Amino acid sequence: MRNATLRQLRVFESAARHLSLTRAAEELHLTAPAVSIQVRQLEGHAGAELFERAGRRLRLTQEGEEVLRHARGILGHIRGAEEALAELDTLGRGLLDVAVINAGDHFFPWIVAAFRERHPGIRVRITVQNRDELLARLAAHETDLAVMSHPPAEPGHVATAFAPHPHVLAAAPGHPLARRRRIPLATVAGEPLLTRESGSATRLVMEQAFAEAGIVPRVEMEIASNETIKQAAAAGLGVGFLSAHALRQELALGSLVVLDVEGFPVMRKWYVVHRGDRRLPRIAQAFERFVLEKGEAIIRGAGAPPRPAAARGRR
């Protein structure tokens, strides 16, 4: 392995995280053949196959698991060295590398913008992915902080709540349930449900809400995009389970309404999360303090939580 390059390790780590050469190529802005070549060269240095085929997907071999563990450690040390050099400068410059789950992309840029008003010289990189993908990026030291609504239970993470996070059920204005009051959740469970994919924080909240009620929902579609769920609900394909923060524009335009369902909204919290086994760059430390102090107020300022359509009609 002494002749392995950092480029090969970065390509391998991305392919191992996604278990897909194609997705690794997209992330690294390379071609799939280029990724394949880098992986094969690393396998040559290791003297072992690092992946095996499992149907149409890749799976790490035991050798691959071991190389991945060391590769992430090496890349983390390299990143740490880069950050330590950057910290020799002041907070007026440097890179803020942060991530947020998909449900937070409607307010998170406002928090970043408010922070940049204090530090206008910084550069910012924002990653938007589902919860599992963000946790993988944290584990690989590829991002400093992540904002999510379902903190990791595994040790090694530091998660601090900073704002409430309501979840609601939304449908087209013409849906039969749109003007009903106090709808039993069992009634909604009989409707076609539009929900996020497994691995997303919103899906976890949805599964918990129905499980606590002892109800099995009728999941019509799994969609890896809040925007597509909203459009599908507006088109009459079913009822969408969504973060209330993701609905403000549609409610204002009247393309969706919030259903008045018993036990809703389902309340969770927003958390800022980072790894406890690494020292955050100064700019990330400052941003974390800013989120904890100002995040809730900025989210509230972006718009009031939506009320159910039936409640709006009771004036």
C-alpha positions in Angstrom: 0.0 0.0 0.0 3.0 2.3 0.2 2.5 3.4 -3.4 -1.2 4.2 -3.0 -2.0 7.9 -3.8 -4.4 10.2 -2.0 -6.4 10.4 -5.1 -6.9 6.7 -5.1 -7.9 6.8 -1.5 -10.4 9.6 -2.0 -12.0 7.8 -5.0 -12.2 4.5 -3.1 -13.7 6.1 0.0 -16.4 7.7 -2.1 -17.2 4.5 -4.0 -17.3 2.6 -0.6 -19.6 5.2 0.9 -22.0 5.1 -2.0 -21.4 1.4 -2.9 -21.6 2.7 -6.5 -18.9 3.7 -9.0 -21.4 5.8 -10.9 -22.4 7.8 -7.8 -18.7 8.2 -6.8 -18.0 9.5 -10.3 -20.8 12.1 -10.0 -19.6 13.3 -6.6 -16.0 13.6 -7.7 -16.8 15.0 -11.1 -15.0 12.1 -12.8 -16.1 9.6 -15.4 -17.2 6.1 -14.2 -14.2 4.5 -16.1 -11.8 6.9 -14.4 -13.2 5.8 -11.0 -12.9 2.2 -11.9 -9.3 2.6 -12.9 -8.4 4.3 -9.6 -10.1 1.5 -7.7 -8.3 -1.2 -9.7 -5.0 0.5 -9.1 -5.6 0.7 -5.4 -6.6 -3.0 -5.4 -3.2 -3.7 -7.1 -1.4 -1.9 -4.3 -3.4 -3.8 -1.7 -3.0 -7.1 -3.4 -6.6 -7.9 -2.9 -10.1 -7.2 -4.2 -11.8 -4.4 -2.3 -15.3 -4.8 -3.8 -17.5 -7.7 -4.8 -20.7 -7.7 -6.7 -24.0 -8.2 -4.8 -26.6 -8.3 -7.6 -26.5 -4.9 -9.2 -24.7 -3.2 -6.3 -21.2 -3.3 -4.9 -20.3 -4.7 -1.5 -17.1 -4.3 0.4 -14.9 -7.4 1.0 -13.2 -7.9 4.3 -10.1 -6.4 2.9 -12.1 -3.5 1.6 -13.6 -2.8 5.0 -10.1 -2.7 6.5 -8.7 -0.5 3.8 -11.7 1.8 4.2 -11.1 2.2 7.9 -7.5 3.2 7.3 -8.3 5.4 4.3 -10.8 7.4 6.3 -8.2 7.9 9.0 -5.6 9.1 6.5 -8.0 11.5 4.8 -9.1 12.8 8.1 -5.5 13.6 9.1 -4.9 15.3 5.8 -8.0 17.4 6.2 -7.0 18.1 9.8 -3.7 19.4 8.6 -5.4 21.6 6.0 -7.7 23.0 8.7 -4.9 23.6 11.1 -3.1 25.7 8.5 -6.3 27.6 7.7 -6.7 28.4 11.4 -3.5 30.3 11.4 -5.6 33.0 9.7 -8.4 34.8 11.4 -12.1 34.1 11.3 -12.4 36.6 8.5 -11.3 34.0 6.0 -11.4 30.2 5.5 -13.9 27.6 4.5 -17.1 26.8 6.4 -18.0 23.2 5.4 -21.5 22.3 6.6 -24.3 20.0 5.7 -28.1 19.8 6.2 -30.8 17.2 5.6 -33.1 17.8 2.7 -36.0 19.0 4.9 -33.8 21.9 6.1 -32.7 23.3 2.8 -35.6 25.8 2.9 -34.2 27.7 5.9 -30.6 26.7 6.2 -29.3 29.2 3.6 -30.8 32.0 5.7 -28.8 30.9 8.7 -25.6 30.8 6.6 -26.4 34.2 5.1 -26.9 35.7 8.6 -23.6 34.2 9.7 -21.7 35.5 6.6 -22.9 39.0 7.5 -20.6 38.7 10.5 -17.8 37.1 8.5 -18.1 38.3 4.9 -14.7 37.0 3.9 -15.4 33.3 4.4 -16.1 30.7 1.8 -19.0 28.3 2.3 -19.7 24.8 1.1 -23.2 23.4 1.8 -24.1 19.8 1.3 -27.7 18.7 1.2 -28.4 14.9 1.6 -30.5 12.5 3.6 -29.6 11.6 7.1 -27.7 8.4 6.4 -25.6 10.2 3.8 -24.8 13.1 6.2 -23.7 10.7 8.9 -21.4 8.9 6.4 -19.9 12.3 5.5 -19.3 13.1 9.2 -17.7 9.7 9.7 -15.4 10.3 6.8 -14.5 13.8 8.0 -15.9 15.2 4.8 -17.9 17.9 6.5 -17.5 19.7 9.8 -21.1 20.2 11.0 -24.5 18.7 10.0 -28.0 20.0 10.8 -30.6 17.2 11.2 -33.7 16.4 13.0 -33.0 12.9 14.2 -29.6 12.8 16.0 -27.4 9.7 15.8 -27.7 7.3 18.7 -24.2 5.9 18.0 -21.4 7.1 20.3 -18.9 9.5 19.0 -21.3 12.3 18.0 -22.1 15.5 19.8 -25.7 16.6 19.0 -27.3 19.8 20.5 -30.9 20.9 19.9 -31.5 24.4 18.8 -35.1 24.7 17.4 -38.4 22.9 17.1 -39.2 20.9 14.0 -42.9 20.2 13.1 -44.0 17.6 10.7 -47.4 17.6 9.0 -49.6 15.8 6.5 -50.4 17.8 3.3 -52.7 17.3 0.4 -54.2 19.1 -2.6 -56.9 21.7 -1.7 -59.5 19.5 -3.5 -58.6 16.4 -1.5 -61.7 14.9 0.3 -59.9 15.4 3.7 -58.8 18.9 3.1 -61.8 20.6 5.0 -62.4 18.0 7.6 -61.5 18.7 11.2 -59.8 16.4 13.7 -59.2 13.6 11.2 -58.2 10.3 12.9 -54.8 9.1 11.9 -56.4 5.7 11.0 -58.4 7.5 8.3 -55.2 9.0 6.9 -53.5 5.6 6.9 -56.1 4.4 4.4 -55.1 7.1 1.9 -52.2 6.7 -0.5 -49.2 8.1 1.4 -46.3 9.9 -0.2 -43.1 9.7 1.9 -39.3 10.0 1.8 -37.0 7.1 1.2 -35.6 4.8 4.0 -32.6 6.5 5.5 -34.1 10.0 5.6 -34.9 11.7 8.9 -38.4 12.5 7.6 -39.1 8.8 7.0 -38.0 7.9 10.5 -40.4 10.5 12.0 -43.2 9.2 9.8 -42.6 5.5 10.8 -42.4 6.5 14.5 -45.6 8.5 14.4 -47.6 5.6 12.9 -45.9 3.0 15.0 -46.7 4.9 18.2 -50.4 4.9 17.1 -50.3 1.2 16.3 -51.2 1.9 12.7 -49.7 0.6 9.4 -49.8 3.3 6.7 -50.5 2.7 3.1 -47.3 3.9 1.5 -48.1 4.6 -2.1 -44.7 6.1 -3.2 -41.2 6.4 -1.8 -39.7 9.6 -3.2 -36.2 10.8 -2.5 -37.1 14.5 -2.9 -39.3 16.8 -0.9 -40.0 18.9 -4.0 -41.3 15.8 -5.9 -43.5 14.8 -2.9 -45.0 18.2 -2.9 -45.7 18.1 -6.6 -47.2 14.6 -6.4 -49.5 15.7 -3.5 -50.5 18.8 -5.4 -51.3 16.6 -8.4 -53.7 14.5 -6.3 -51.5 11.4 -6.1 -51.8 11.1 -2.3 -51.1 12.7 1.1 -47.6 13.9 1.7 -45.8 13.5 5.0 -43.4 16.4 5.2 -41.5 18.9 7.3 -43.7 22.0 7.9 -40.6 24.1 7.0 -40.7 22.7 3.4 -44.3 23.8 2.7 -44.3 27.6 3.1 -44.3 28.5 -0.5 -46.9 25.9 -1.5 -49.3 27.0 1.3 -48.8 30.7 0.2 -49.6 29.8 -3.4 -52.6 27.6 -2.4 -51.3 24.5 -4.2 -51.2 22.4 -0.9 -53.1 22.5 2.4 -52.1 21.0 5.8 -54.6 18.4 7.0 -56.1 18.7 10.5 -55.1 15.3 11.8 -55.3 14.2 15.4 -51.9 14.2 17.1 -50.4 16.5 14.4 -48.1 18.3 13.9 -45.6 15.7 15.0 -42.9 17.7 16.9 -39.3 16.9 16.8 -36.2 19.2 17.1 -33.4 20.4 14.9 -29.9 19.5 16.0 -26.5 20.6 15.1 -24.2 17.6 15.0 -20.5 17.0 14.8 -18.0 14.2 15.5 -16.6 14.3 19.1 -13.3 12.7 18.1 -12.0 15.6 16.1 -11.4 19.3 16.8 -13.6 21.6 14.8 -12.0 24.4 12.8 -12.4 27.8 14.5 -14.9 28.9 11.8 -17.0 25.8 12.4 -16.9 26.4 16.2 -18.1 30.0 15.6 -20.9 28.8 13.3 -22.1 26.2 15.8 -22.3 28.9 18.5 -24.2 31.1 16.1 -26.7 28.4 15.2 -27.4 27.6 18.9 -27.9 31.3 19.7 -29.7 32.6 16.6 -30.9 29.5 14.6 -34.4 29.3 16.1 -35.1 33.0 15.6 -33.9 32.9 12.0 -36.1 29.9 11.3 -39.1 31.6 12.8 -38.3 34.8 10.8 -38.4 32.8 7.6 -42.2 32.2 8.0 -44.8 31.2 10.6 -45.6 27.5 11.0 -48.5 26.5 8.8 -52.0 25.9 10.2 -54.3 23.2 9.0 -56.8 24.2 6.2 -59.8 23.3 8.4 -58.5 25.5 11.2 -58.0 28.5 8.8 -61.7 28.1 7.8 -62.8 28.5 11.5 -62.8 32.3 11.7 
